[in-house]
Amino acid sequence: MGNSIIDSASNYDVLDIVNKGIAYAIIAAGLLSVVFIFVGGFSFILSGGNEEKIKGAVGTIRYAIIGLIITILAVVIVGTVGRLIGLDIIRYINFNEVISNIQDLTSSFQGQGGGSGGGISSLD
């Protein structure tokens, strides 16, 4: 085998793992907030004038916006505190870096016999 998560993680310093973990958590929180804003919007549109459904949709949108604000504040606070203690988390909040890391992880697991065996194929 040889290509486990522990083997992949051993290539990184503990500080890098902490930085990436916090950065990925912030990215996930931001993405989930945006997804729930859309879910609330669709619920609002599809409520059909039902007061209960409208209240639920407005609540979903409200809490998703609060979550997005908290996520933005977390980026600012974590970035500031991180600089004070030597963590460079903001550097890891980069979409290309995240995609690259996901591709590295999936390629290391495809060698173990798992995975779908390929990417997008052409139907030509």
N, C-alpha and C positions, 0 to 999 in steps of 0.2 A: 504494500500500500504506500506508505511514506508521504502521501499528500493529504494530511488531515488538517483540520482547523488549527490544531496546536502547532503543527509544523509550519503552517503559513504564518501564525502569530509569532513564532520564534524568530522570524526574519525582522521583526520590528522591536524597537525599544519600548519599554513600559510607558514612557511619556508619549510616544507616538500612538500607542493603543488608546490611552486615555484621551488624547486630543481627538482622534478619529471617532471614538465612541461618543464623546460629547457633541462633536460636530454632526454626526449622523443622527443623533437624537433630536437635535435642533432642526435639522432638515426634515426629519419625519414629522415632527410636531407642526412645522409650517405647512407641509404638504397635506397633512390630515385636516388642518384648519381650513385650508382652501377647499378641499373635497367636501367638508361638511357645510361650507357656505353654499356650494352648488347643490348639495342634497337638500338643504333648507329652501333654497330657491325653487327647486323642482317641486318640493312638497307644497310650497306656497302657490305655485302656478296650478298644480293639480288638486288643490283643496276644494275647488268647486263651490266656494263661498261658505263652506262649513266652518263655523267659528272655532270649533275645537281643533280642527286641522290647521287653521290659520295660526292659532296660538302656538301650536306645536312647531310649525315651520318658523315662525318669528323667533321662538325660543332657540331653535337650532341655529339659526343665523346669528342671533345675539351671542350665544355661547361660543360659536366658532370665531366670531370677530374678537371676543375677549381672549380666546386662545391664541389667535394670531398676534394680538397686541402683547400678550405675555411672552410669546415666542420672540418677537422683536426685542422686547426688553431683556429677555434672556441672552440674546446675542450681544447686546450692548454690555450687560453686566458681566457675563462670562468672559467677553473679550477684555474688559477693563481689569477684572480680577485676575484673569489668566496672564495678562502682561505683568502684573505685579508679582506673581509667583513663578513666572517663567514658562507658562504654557502658551503656545501659539495656536489657539483653536481656530481663529478666523481664517488662517491659511488653509485649513482643511474644509471650510465651507465653500466648496467649489464644485459645481455640478460635474465638470469634466473629471475631476479627481474621484468623485464618488462612482461615476460610471466606469472609470478605469479600474478601480478596486473591485467592483462587482464582476467585471469581466475577468480579472485575474483570479478571483475566487472560483467562478464557474468553470474557468478553463482548468484549474487545478483539480476540480472534482470530476470533470468529464473524463479524465485519465483513469478514474477508478471504476469505470463501467457504468456510471450513472449518467443522467442527462438524456436529452432527446437526440443527440447525435448530429446536431446541425442547427443552423440558423434559418434565415428566411430563404426559401427556395423559389425559383422562378417557375411559372406555369407556362412558359413559352412552348 
